[in-house]
C-alpha cells in the first residue's frame, strides 16, 4: 500500500488544533484518549504516536472516527 503524503504544515496544524480542541472540549487529553482507544479496540497505540500523527497531518480518518467514538461523539458531514 502506498504511503500517504503529508498535508502542508499549516493545514496539518489546523487539523491538529481542531482535533485537540474536540478532545479538550470533551474533558479529556491525548493520553486518556489513547487509553480509551486501546481499551475499546485493543490496538496498542501510544500517546506519542497519536501526537506525532496529529502534528504531521498523517492521522488516518478511521482513527479520527475512533477518537470521536471513545469521546461519545460522531462526525457529521454537512453542506456549507
Secondary structure, DSSP 8 states (H G I E B T S, - for coil): --------HHHHHHHHHHHHHHHHHTT--HHHHHHHHHHHH-----HHHHHHHHHHT---HHHHHHHHHHTT--------
